[in-house]
Amino acid sequence: MLLVGIGFKLALVPFHMWTPDVYQGAPAPVTAFLATASKGAMFALLLRYFTPIQLHAYHPLFLVFSLMAIASMLAGNLLALLQNNVKRILA
């Protein structure tokens, strides 16, 4: 459940479907806040929890995070090619 919550908050694949709609519908300051503050907070949380346990020692967990990161980069870049709204591209 922790992995799902982290993936949803960071809008990682496969939890990324809500992000373009929210970014497009929100005003620009709200979009900027959602894009920076929430993701920065999740990055700080990941650093706080996974730095002391040395994530590289836990191969299955490291593999899951690596696959989610690779899938998010691939899907995000490919799906951004289809967008015509700047906010949706940034999502």
All heavy atoms as an XYZ file, in Angstrom:
701
protein
N       0.824     -1.192      0.000
C       0.000      0.000      0.000
C       0.864      1.249      0.000
O       0.466      2.262     -0.568
C      -0.943     -0.019      1.195
C      -2.044     -1.048      1.053
S      -3.210     -1.088      2.409
C      -3.940      0.490      2.272
N       2.016      1.161      0.636
C       2.929      2.301      0.649
C       3.429      2.599     -0.766
O       3.505      3.764     -1.170
C       4.112      2.009      1.583
C       5.107      3.132      1.780
C       4.458      4.302      2.492
C       6.293      2.635      2.565
N       3.713      1.557     -1.514
C       4.181      1.725     -2.889
C       3.103      2.356     -3.769
O       3.400      3.230     -4.591
C       4.604      0.371     -3.463
C       5.203      0.380     -4.845
C       6.504      1.164     -4.843
C       5.454     -1.029     -5.310
N       1.852      1.981     -3.580
C       0.747      2.567     -4.334
C       0.596      4.046     -3.975
O       0.403      4.893     -4.847
C      -0.568      1.796     -4.077
C      -1.752      2.522     -4.668
C      -0.471      0.395     -4.644
N       0.689      4.374     -2.702
C       0.580      5.772     -2.280
C       1.704      6.635     -2.842
O       1.466      7.753     -3.314
N       2.919      6.119     -2.836
C       4.053      6.847     -3.398
C       3.889      7.006     -4.899
O       4.097      8.088     -5.453
C       5.375      6.132     -3.053
C       5.669      6.249     -1.562
C       6.536      6.709     -3.865
C       6.805      5.374     -1.092
N       3.486      5.940     -5.570
C       3.288      6.001     -7.015
C       2.186      6.959     -7.407
O       2.300      7.692     -8.391
N       1.103      7.005     -6.632
C       0.000      7.913     -6.926
C       0.412      9.359     -6.711
O       0.120     10.226     -7.531
C      -1.197      7.563     -6.050
C      -2.416      8.386     -6.343
C      -3.204      8.098     -7.433
C      -2.753      9.444     -5.523
C      -4.330      8.855     -7.711
C      -3.865     10.208     -5.792
C      -4.664      9.911     -6.887
N       1.114      9.626     -5.621
C       1.502     11.010     -5.312
C       2.530     11.531     -6.311
O       2.517     12.708     -6.660
C       2.060     11.072     -3.890
C       2.119     12.439     -3.332
C       0.727     12.994     -3.165
C       0.788     14.326     -2.473
N      -0.474     15.016     -2.516
N       3.421     10.672     -6.768
C       4.424     11.086     -7.752
C       3.920     10.961     -9.182
O       4.634     11.301    -10.118
C       5.698     10.253     -7.583
C       6.511     10.541     -6.332
C       7.678      9.559     -6.234
C       7.017     11.957     -6.321
N       2.707     10.455     -9.368
C       2.094     10.250    -10.685
C       2.956      9.340    -11.553
O       3.190      9.598    -12.722
C       1.830     11.580    -11.385
N       3.408      8.245    -10.959
C       4.202      7.259    -11.684
C       3.272      6.274    -12.393
O       2.136      6.080    -11.990
C       5.109      6.496    -10.719
C       6.150      7.316     -9.964
C       6.878      6.433     -8.964
C       7.129      7.949    -10.917
N       3.779      5.663    -13.441
C       3.022      4.613    -14.133
C       2.868      3.453    -13.163
O       3.835      3.093    -12.497
C       3.781      4.168    -15.405
C       3.203      2.912    -16.000
C       3.796      5.290    -16.431
N       1.749      2.869    -13.014
C       0.448      2.984    -13.670
C      -0.533      3.876    -12.934
O      -1.732      3.778    -13.137
C      -0.045      1.547    -13.681
C       0.470      0.979    -12.408
C       1.809      1.642    -12.206
N      -0.083      4.782    -12.079
C      -0.974      5.642    -11.288
C      -0.992      7.072    -11.820
O      -1.209      8.009    -11.069
C      -0.516      5.649     -9.827
C      -0.249      4.290     -9.274
C       1.042      3.861     -9.039
C      -1.294      3.426     -9.010
C       1.293      2.607     -8.538
C      -1.051      2.159     -8.508
C       0.245      1.758     -8.271
N      -0.771      7.247    -13.100
C      -0.577      8.574    -13.667
C      -1.787      9.128    -14.407
O      -1.740     10.244    -14.893
C       0.599      8.530    -14.635
C       0.326      7.708    -15.855
N       0.275      6.335    -15.801
C       0.057      8.057    -17.126
C      -0.004      5.885    -17.012
N      -0.142      6.900    -17.830
N      -2.867      8.408    -14.497
C      -3.990      8.811    -15.350
C      -4.687     10.098    -14.900
O      -5.255     10.821    -15.708
C      -5.020      7.691    -15.422
C      -4.500      6.436    -16.056
S      -3.973      6.752    -17.740
C      -3.500      5.139    -18.233
N      -4.641     10.430    -13.633
C      -5.343     11.602    -13.125
C      -4.592     12.900    -13.375
O      -5.198     13.978    -13.435
C      -5.583     11.454    -11.621
C      -4.311     11.399    -10.826
C      -3.554     10.302    -10.573
C      -3.648     12.493    -10.198
N      -2.448     10.635     -9.823
C      -2.493     11.982     -9.584
C      -3.914     13.854    -10.099
C      -1.601     12.780     -8.876
C      -3.023     14.647     -9.393
C      -1.884     14.105     -8.793
N      -3.300     12.845    -13.542
C      -2.469     14.047    -13.553
C      -2.771     15.018    -14.703
O      -2.929     16.212    -14.440
C      -0.977     13.647    -13.571
O      -0.754     12.648    -12.591
C      -0.096     14.833    -13.274
N      -2.841     14.599    -15.962
C      -3.091     15.589    -17.026
C      -4.426     16.313    -16.872
O      -4.506     17.522    -17.123
C      -3.075     14.757    -18.304
C      -2.322     13.534    -17.977
C      -2.569     13.280    -16.531
N      -5.459     15.616    -16.436
C      -6.765     16.256    -16.274
C      -6.738     17.298    -15.158
O      -7.299     18.385    -15.290
C      -7.839     15.212    -15.981
C      -8.032     14.247    -17.137
O      -7.808     14.662    -18.293
O      -8.382     13.083    -16.888
N      -6.086     16.974    -14.051
C      -6.004     17.917    -12.933
C      -5.153     19.119    -13.321
O      -5.523     20.261    -13.033
C      -5.427     17.213    -11.683
C      -5.113     18.214    -10.590
C      -6.395     16.169    -11.180
N      -4.031     18.894    -13.962
C      -3.164     20.006    -14.347
C      -3.857     20.924    -15.347
O      -3.701     22.130    -15.289
C      -1.867     19.487    -14.956
C      -0.846     18.998    -13.961
C      -1.180     18.699    -12.652
C       0.472     18.815    -14.338
C      -0.251     18.237    -11.751
C       1.418     18.364    -13.443
C       1.057     18.077    -12.153
O       1.983     17.623    -11.262
N      -4.618     20.373    -16.274
C      -5.293     21.190    -17.275
C      -6.439     21.995    -16.656
O      -6.643     23.148    -17.013
C      -5.843     20.313    -18.398
C      -6.500     21.105    -19.502
C      -7.051     20.223    -20.600
O      -7.066     19.002    -20.477
N      -7.494     20.827    -21.674
N      -7.169     21.403    -15.733
C      -8.327     22.069    -15.163
C      -8.010     23.068    -14.069
O      -8.830     23.917    -13.749
N      -6.837     22.993    -13.478
C      -6.499     23.875    -12.366
C      -5.869     25.170    -12.876
O      -5.251     25.196    -13.944
C      -5.526     23.165    -11.431
N      -5.998     26.245    -12.102
C      -5.300     27.481    -12.459
C      -3.778     27.284    -12.412
O      -3.282     26.368    -11.749
C      -5.738     28.473    -11.384
C      -6.953     27.886    -10.759
C      -6.863     26.406    -10.947
N      -3.063     28.141    -13.100
C      -1.605     27.988    -13.217
C      -0.883     27.943    -11.872
O       0.010     27.104    -11.685
C      -1.030     29.090    -14.104
N      -1.202     28.802    -10.876
C      -0.495     28.700     -9.584
C      -0.742     27.368     -8.868
O       0.158     26.819     -8.241
C      -1.046     29.869     -8.773
C      -1.576     30.826     -9.766
C      -2.050     29.997    -10.917
N      -1.961     26.869     -8.971
C      -2.274     25.580     -8.342
C      -1.520     24.461     -9.043
O      -0.982     23.553     -8.398
C      -3.799     25.329     -8.358
C      -4.129     23.946     -7.839
C      -4.514     26.387     -7.556
N      -1.459     24.525    -10.356
C      -0.716     23.521    -11.113
C       0.753     23.549    -10.741
O       1.376     22.501    -10.551
C      -0.879     23.766    -12.627
O      -2.260     23.736    -12.948
C      -0.162     22.716    -13.428
N       1.326     24.736    -10.624
C       2.736     24.859    -10.232
C       2.964     24.289     -8.842
O       3.963     23.603     -8.597
C       3.164     26.319    -10.291
N       2.035     24.556     -7.922
C       2.170     24.019     -6.571
C       2.084     22.499     -6.574
O       2.881     21.821     -5.917
C       1.094     24.603     -5.659
C       1.170     24.087     -4.254
C       2.168     24.531     -3.401
C       0.272     23.148     -3.788
C       2.253     24.048     -2.110
C       0.346     22.661     -2.505
C       1.344     23.115     -1.660
N       1.113     21.955     -7.302
C       0.972     20.499     -7.379
C       2.199     19.849     -8.012
O       2.609     18.762     -7.610
C      -0.272     20.120     -8.183
C      -1.609     20.258     -7.489
C      -2.738     19.997     -8.479
C      -1.710     19.309     -6.319
N       2.752     20.498     -9.010
C       3.875     19.912     -9.737
C       5.173     19.959     -8.944
O       6.050     19.122     -9.149
C       4.063     20.627    -11.067
N       5.311     20.921     -8.044
C       6.591     21.067     -7.346
C       6.535     20.634     -5.887
O       7.329     19.802     -5.453
C       7.088     22.514     -7.424
O       6.091     23.380     -6.889
C       7.401     22.910     -8.839
N       5.609     21.193     -5.141
C       5.598     20.950     -3.695
C       5.286     19.500     -3.340
O       5.970     18.904     -2.503
C       4.596     21.885     -3.022
N       4.271     18.938     -3.958
C       3.902     17.568     -3.587
C       4.979     16.567     -4.017
O       5.275     15.619     -3.302
C       2.559     17.194     -4.195
O       2.640     17.151     -5.597
N       5.565     16.792     -5.169
C       6.608     15.875     -5.635
C       7.899     16.057     -4.843
O       8.609     15.090     -4.551
C       6.832     16.066     -7.125
C       5.554     15.714     -7.881
C       5.745     15.399     -9.277
C       4.500     15.050    -10.024
N       3.228     15.175     -9.424
N       8.194     17.287     -4.456
C       9.359     17.528     -3.608
C       9.209     16.896     -2.237
O      10.164     16.338     -1.682
N       8.006     16.970     -1.685
C       7.747     16.350     -0.383
C       7.881     14.832     -0.463
O       8.433     14.198      0.453
C       6.366     16.743      0.113
N       7.394     14.231     -1.543
C       7.519     12.779     -1.690
C       8.972     12.371     -1.887
O       9.403     11.326     -1.396
C       6.674     12.275     -2.857
C       5.204     12.204     -2.541
S       4.812     11.288     -1.046
C       5.373      9.673     -1.450
N       9.744     13.183     -2.597
C      11.165     12.892     -2.767
C      11.882     12.947     -1.416
O      12.713     12.083     -1.107
C      11.787     13.877     -3.752
C      13.232     13.622     -4.027
C      13.623     12.514     -4.746
C      14.200     14.489     -3.563
C      14.956     12.261     -4.995
C      15.536     14.249     -3.808
C      15.916     13.137     -4.526
N      11.537     13.936     -0.591
C      12.134     14.027      0.750
C      11.745     12.823      1.598
O      12.569     12.284      2.346
C      11.692     15.322      1.416
N      10.494     12.385      1.489
C      10.056     11.201      2.229
C      10.817      9.954      1.785
O      11.247      9.159      2.608
C       8.550     10.992      2.043
C       8.000      9.775      2.759
C       7.218     10.210      3.977
C       7.149      8.968      1.832
N      10.982      9.798      0.472
C      11.729      8.641     -0.029
C      13.174      8.665      0.455
O      13.724      7.631      0.833
C      11.681      8.603     -1.557
C      10.354      8.171     -2.165
C      10.389      8.360     -3.671
C      10.052      6.737     -1.821
N      13.789      9.836      0.444
C      15.159      9.941      0.955
C      15.223      9.602      2.435
O      16.134      8.903      2.883
C      15.705     11.350      0.736
C      16.236     11.668     -0.636
C      16.662     13.131     -0.711
C      17.404     10.777     -0.994
N      14.241     10.079      3.196
C      14.240      9.840      4.635
C      14.082      8.357      4.968
O      14.719      7.840      5.871
C      13.123     10.640      5.281
C      13.013     10.427      6.766
C      11.929     11.320      7.333
N      11.599     10.949      8.676
C      12.191     11.429      9.756
N      13.170     12.287      9.628
N      11.811     11.051     10.955
N      13.211      7.661      4.237
C      12.937      6.268      4.555
C      13.917      5.280      3.942
O      14.198      4.251      4.535
C      11.516      5.879      4.153
C      10.476      6.411      5.099
C       9.332      7.003      4.624
C      10.637      6.326      6.467
C       8.376      7.501      5.482
C       9.688      6.819      7.333
C       8.563      7.398      6.838
O       7.626      7.889      7.697
N      14.415      5.576      2.755
C      15.213      4.572      2.064
C      16.713      4.798      2.113
O      17.473      3.926      1.730
C      14.748      4.430      0.610
C      13.377      3.833      0.500
C      12.371      4.485     -0.187
C      13.080      2.633      1.104
C      11.116      3.942     -0.283
C      11.833      2.077      1.018
C      10.840      2.736      0.330
N      17.180      5.945      2.572
C      18.616      6.152      2.717
C      19.204      5.327      3.864
O      20.217      4.663      3.680
C      18.936      7.646      2.898
O      18.472      8.347      1.752
C      20.421      7.868      3.058
N      18.576      5.293      5.049
C      19.167      4.507      6.144
C      19.175      2.999      5.889
O      20.045      2.308      6.396
C      18.290      4.822      7.350
C      17.522      6.035      7.000
C      17.437      6.071      5.520
N      18.236      2.477      5.113
C      18.191      1.031      4.932
C      19.003      0.562      3.735
O      19.074     -0.628      3.473
C      16.740      0.520      4.795
C      16.085      1.052      3.519
C      15.928      0.850      6.008
C      14.814      0.347      3.175
N      19.607      1.476      3.011
C      20.422      1.147      1.840
C      19.616      0.280      0.871
O      19.735     -0.933      0.835
C      21.710      0.469      2.262
C      22.570      1.382      3.118
C      23.814      0.698      3.618
O      24.020     -0.480      3.404
N      24.658      1.449      4.282
N      18.821      0.954      0.077
C      17.868      0.310     -0.832
C      18.529     -0.699     -1.767
O      17.927     -1.692     -2.137
C      17.133      1.387     -1.635
C      16.048      0.923     -2.584
C      14.947      0.212     -1.820
C      15.480      2.094     -3.346
N      19.769     -0.469     -2.154
C      20.428     -1.398     -3.075
C      20.610     -2.785     -2.484
O      20.820     -3.756     -3.203
C      21.771     -0.833     -3.546
C      22.729     -0.563     -2.433
N      23.500     -1.548     -1.866
C      23.031      0.569     -1.783
C      24.244     -1.032     -0.910
N      23.980      0.268     -0.845
N      20.500     -2.910     -1.176
C      20.627     -4.219     -0.540
C      19.346     -5.049     -0.684
O      19.384     -6.269     -0.572
C      20.967     -4.060      0.935
N      18.226     -4.403     -0.939
C      16.943     -5.077     -1.110
C      16.610     -5.130     -2.599
O      15.960     -4.244     -3.142
C      15.843     -4.346     -0.341
C      16.077     -4.339      1.145
C      16.664     -3.242      1.767
C      15.726     -5.432      1.919
C      16.894     -3.232      3.130
C      15.949     -5.442      3.284
C      16.531     -4.342      3.880
O      16.756     -4.346      5.227
N      17.057     -6.171     -3.251
C      16.935     -6.268     -4.707
C      15.496     -6.234     -5.220
O      15.235     -5.548     -6.211
C      17.670     -7.510     -5.208
C      19.142     -7.443     -4.971
N      19.961     -6.555     -5.630
C      19.937     -8.135     -4.129
C      21.200     -6.705     -5.215
N      21.224     -7.654     -4.294
N      14.531     -6.933     -4.608
C      13.163     -6.860     -5.144
C      12.578     -5.438     -5.078
O      11.962     -4.976     -6.032
C      12.365     -7.812     -4.262
C      13.368     -8.740     -3.684
C      14.628     -7.946     -3.546
N      12.798     -4.750     -3.972
C      12.285     -3.393     -3.836
C      12.993     -2.440     -4.795
O      12.372     -1.587     -5.422
C      12.454     -2.916     -2.391
C      11.773     -1.624     -1.997
C      10.276     -1.719     -2.235
C      12.063     -1.292     -0.557
N      14.287     -2.611     -4.931
C      15.059     -1.802     -5.877
C      14.578     -2.048     -7.303
O      14.441     -1.113     -8.090
C      16.547     -2.141     -5.744
C      17.432     -1.297     -6.605
C      17.713      0.012     -6.269
C      17.975     -1.811     -7.773
C      18.522      0.793     -7.062
C      18.784     -1.043     -8.581
C      19.062      0.267     -8.217
N      14.276     -3.297     -7.636
C      13.786     -3.635     -8.963
C      12.415     -3.004     -9.236
O      12.181     -2.471    -10.324
C      13.713     -5.155     -9.126
C      13.260     -5.665    -10.482
C      14.270     -5.291    -11.555
C      13.063     -7.156    -10.436
N      11.522     -3.032     -8.257
C      10.193     -2.445     -8.427
C      10.307     -0.945     -8.665
O       9.683     -0.398     -9.584
C       9.299     -2.746     -7.201
C       8.044     -1.891     -7.205
C       8.946     -4.206     -7.160
N      11.101     -0.250     -7.862
C      11.270      1.194     -8.051
C      11.945      1.505     -9.382
O      11.590      2.479    -10.050
C      12.069      1.810     -6.902
C      11.227      2.127     -5.703
C      11.468      1.486     -4.499
C      10.216      3.052     -5.769
C      10.702      1.776     -3.392
C       9.441      3.346     -4.664
C       9.687      2.700     -3.477
N      12.886      0.697     -9.782
C      13.561      0.918    -11.063
C      12.599      0.723    -12.232
O      12.591      1.524    -13.174
C      14.748     -0.031    -11.215
O      15.698      0.205    -10.220
N      11.799     -0.329    -12.184
C      10.839     -0.573    -13.263
C       9.775      0.519    -13.335
O       9.386      0.944    -14.436
C      10.191     -1.942    -13.098
C      11.103     -3.135    -13.366
C      10.381     -4.441    -13.068
C      11.614     -3.113    -14.786
N       9.318      0.989    -12.182
C       8.342      2.076    -12.187
C       8.951      3.354    -12.761
O       8.294      4.090    -13.498
C       7.807      2.324    -10.778
C       6.806      1.300    -10.326
S       6.211      1.537     -8.643
C       5.349      3.077     -8.786
N      10.198      3.625    -12.441
C      10.864      4.820    -12.965
C      11.060      4.723    -14.475
O      10.782      5.678    -15.210
C      12.208      5.017    -12.267
N      11.498      3.586    -14.948
C      11.707      3.398    -16.390
C      10.384      3.485    -17.144
O      10.284      4.158    -18.170
C      12.421      2.059    -16.655
C      13.864      2.123    -16.146
C      12.396      1.704    -18.130
C      14.557      0.784    -16.093
N       9.358      2.812    -16.629
C       8.044      2.854    -17.281
C       7.469      4.264    -17.285
O       6.864      4.700    -18.267
C       7.087      1.887    -16.584
N       7.679      5.016    -16.205
C       7.166      6.382    -16.135
C       7.874      7.289    -17.125
O       7.242      8.139    -17.764
C       7.334      6.938    -14.722
O       6.528      6.223    -13.829
N       9.172      7.142    -17.268
C       9.904      7.965    -18.230
C       9.492      7.638    -19.656
O       9.276      8.541    -20.474
C      11.408      7.783    -18.051
C      11.943      8.462    -16.814
S      13.725      8.362    -16.675
C      13.915      6.805    -15.848
N       9.369      6.364    -19.945
C       8.968      5.956    -21.292
C       7.539      6.393    -21.616
O       7.289      7.034    -22.645
C       9.061      4.437    -21.419
C      10.262      3.889    -22.159
C      10.328      2.389    -21.997
C      10.211      4.280    -23.600
N       6.603      6.050    -20.758
C       5.198      6.383    -21.009
C       4.986      7.888    -21.003
O       4.250      8.421    -21.842
C       4.306      5.720    -19.966
N       5.614      8.591    -20.083
C       5.454     10.037    -20.018
C       5.928     10.734    -21.271
O       5.259     11.625    -21.795
N       7.071     10.343    -21.782
C       7.590     10.973    -22.995
C       6.784     10.600    -24.224
O       6.530     11.441    -25.092
C       9.059     10.605    -23.199
C       9.950     11.355    -22.246
O       9.794     12.548    -22.066
N      10.874     10.647    -21.624
N       6.359      9.359    -24.325
C       5.568      8.950    -25.482
C       4.171      9.561    -25.476
O       3.672     10.000    -26.514
C       5.476      7.422    -25.552
C       6.791      6.703    -25.868
C       6.588      5.201    -25.811
C       7.326      7.127    -27.218
N       3.535      9.615    -24.316
C       2.195     10.192    -24.236
C       2.218     11.715    -24.363
O       1.238     12.311    -24.797
C       1.519      9.774    -22.938
C       1.169      8.292    -22.845
C       0.639      7.955    -21.458
C       0.154      7.918    -23.905
N       3.323     12.349    -23.999
C       3.424     13.814    -24.157
C       3.451     14.214    -25.628
O       3.057     15.326    -25.971
C       4.664     14.328    -23.447
N       3.883     13.333    -26.489
C       3.902     13.637    -27.918
C       2.499     13.839    -28.483
O       2.319     14.536    -29.482
C       4.603     12.517    -28.692
C       6.093     12.351    -28.436
C       6.603     11.106    -29.137
C       6.859     13.572    -28.888
N       1.494     13.243    -27.852
C       0.116     13.323    -28.336
C      -0.632     14.547    -27.821
O      -1.743     14.811    -28.274
C      -0.643     12.061    -27.921
C      -0.040     10.730    -28.371
C      -0.797      9.574    -27.745
C      -0.045     10.637    -29.875
N      -0.057     15.286    -26.887
C      -0.769     16.385    -26.250
C      -0.579     17.697    -27.006
O       0.441     17.916    -27.651
C      -0.286     16.562    -24.807
C      -0.460     15.338    -23.953
C      -1.893     14.885    -23.846
O      -2.814     15.679    -23.842
N      -2.087     13.572    -23.764
N      -1.564     18.589    -26.892
C      -1.438     19.905    -27.503
C      -1.591     21.025    -26.478
O      -1.500     22.186    -26.814
C      -2.464     20.091    -28.638
C      -3.881     19.854    -28.160
O      -4.130     19.668    -26.980
N      -4.800     19.849    -29.095
N      -1.814     20.698    -25.206
C      -1.920     21.667    -24.132
C      -0.627     21.608    -23.311
O      -0.186     20.520    -22.939
C      -3.136     21.339    -23.259
C      -3.394     22.368    -22.202
O      -2.484     23.015    -21.708
N      -4.672     22.526    -21.857
N      -0.062     22.768    -23.001
C       1.226     22.807    -22.301
C       1.121     22.164    -20.923
O       2.020     21.434    -20.499
C       1.743     24.259    -22.202
C       3.002     24.328    -21.357
C       1.991     24.825    -23.567
N       0.038     22.416    -20.198
C      -0.115     21.836    -18.874
C      -0.207     20.310    -18.944
O       0.315     19.611    -18.082
C      -1.363     22.391    -18.189
C      -1.220     23.822    -17.729
C      -2.480     24.236    -16.991
C      -2.430     25.654    -16.558
N      -3.675     26.044    -15.881
N      -0.883     19.794    -19.959
C      -0.975     18.339    -20.105
C       0.375     17.742    -20.487
O       0.697     16.624    -20.094
C      -2.045     17.971    -21.129
C      -3.446     18.265    -20.640
C      -4.485     17.838    -21.649
N      -4.662     16.405    -21.682
C      -5.483     15.726    -20.890
N      -6.197     16.360    -19.997
N      -5.583     14.428    -21.002
N       1.169     18.472    -21.241
C       2.507     17.990    -21.589
C       3.367     17.894    -20.338
O       4.104     16.934    -20.134
C       3.160     18.900    -22.631
C       2.450     18.772    -23.978
C       4.647     18.586    -22.805
C       2.891     19.780    -25.012
N       3.279     18.893    -19.458
C       4.066     18.882    -18.231
C       3.635     17.774    -17.273
O       4.427     17.308    -16.480
C       3.964     20.238    -17.530
C       4.622     21.398    -18.259
C       4.350     22.691    -17.507
C       6.096     21.169    -18.408
N       2.378     17.364    -17.351
C       1.895     16.299    -16.487
C       2.538     14.992    -16.859
O       2.787     14.129    -16.070
C       0.381     16.193    -16.575
